[in-house]
Amino acid sequence: MRLQRDGVRFQSPHFVVYASRLDHEPERSRLGITVSRRIGNSVVRSRVKRRVREIFRKELRAHLPVGTSLVVIARGGAGALESATINDELMVAARNLKGRIAGRGD
């Protein structure tokens, strides 16, 4: 995956987040979410994905440079988190990644 190879990485207790600037679509931001079966059954996995998408739509996108591609990978324990905790972890990741993306000049 290009983001894992070329992008910047941030790891929180329950998520690994990769980010990079999009070359071919500089005006659009994108989100990819990976939640493996280790996190829980399909109901739990879908709940985590819905929560991450909603947080991206409401808050994260505004904190990242326009044209950022973001991949969120859920780690163990993510299925048991409340929305507020997921929001807090992803906002810390966004603040960290924003500075690192800008510093790279991608």
N, C-alpha and C positions, 0 to 999 in steps of 0.2 A: 504494500500500500504506500502510495506516494507521501501521505501525511506522516506516517511512521518513519519513513526514511528521511524526508526533507523538512518536516515541520518541527515546531517546538512542542515540548511535552511537559505536562504538569500532573503530578500524582497526589491525590488526596486519600484519606483512609478508605473511601468506598468507590472512587472513580479514578480512571486514567483519562486525561484529556489531551488530545493532539490538536494543534491549530496551525494554519498556514494561510497565506494570502492566495486567492485564486487569480491565475494569470489570464485565463480565457473569459472569465465573467467578473470583472472588477466591481460591478455595481450590485451583485447579489451575494448574500451570505448563505452558507449551507450548513446543515446539521446531519450527522450520521450517528446512530446509536447502536451499540452492540450489548446485548444482555444474554449471557449464556445460560444453559440449563442448570448450571451450578447455583445460580441465584435463586431459583425456585421454579414452581410449576408455571404454566402458561399465563395464568391469571396474574401472578406476582410479576412475571417478566413484562407483561403488557402494562401493568400499573406503573412500573419503573419507567418504561419508555414514554408513556403518556405524561408523566410528571416532568421528565426531562424536556420533552417537546414544549410543554406549556411554559416552563421556566425560560427556555430559550426564546420563545415567542414574546413573552411579557417583559423580560429583563435582560437576559444575556446578550441578545443581538445588539441592544443599544450600547452596551459596554465594550463591544469589540469593534475594530476598524471595519468599515464597509468592505465587502468582498472577502471576508474571512470564511474559510472552510474549517469546520469544527467536528471532531469525532469524539464521542463520549463512550467509554467502555466501562460498564458496571463491574465492580469487584464484589467479593463476598461480603454479605451483610447489607448490601444496597436494597434488597427487597424488603427489609424490615424498617427502613427509614421513613420518617414523616416527610411531607413535602417541604416544610420549613428547613429541615436539616439538609435535604438535597439542594435546596436553593442556596443555603449558606456555603456548602462545599463548592458548588459550581460558580458562585460569585467570586470566591477566593481564587479559583482557577482562572476565571475571566480577567480579574485584575492583574494576576501574575503574567498571564499569557499576552495581554494587551501590550505591556511594556516590552516584552521579549520579541513580539512580532514587529513592533515599531523599530526596535533596535537592530533587527536584522535587515530592515529595508527591503523585505520581500516584495 
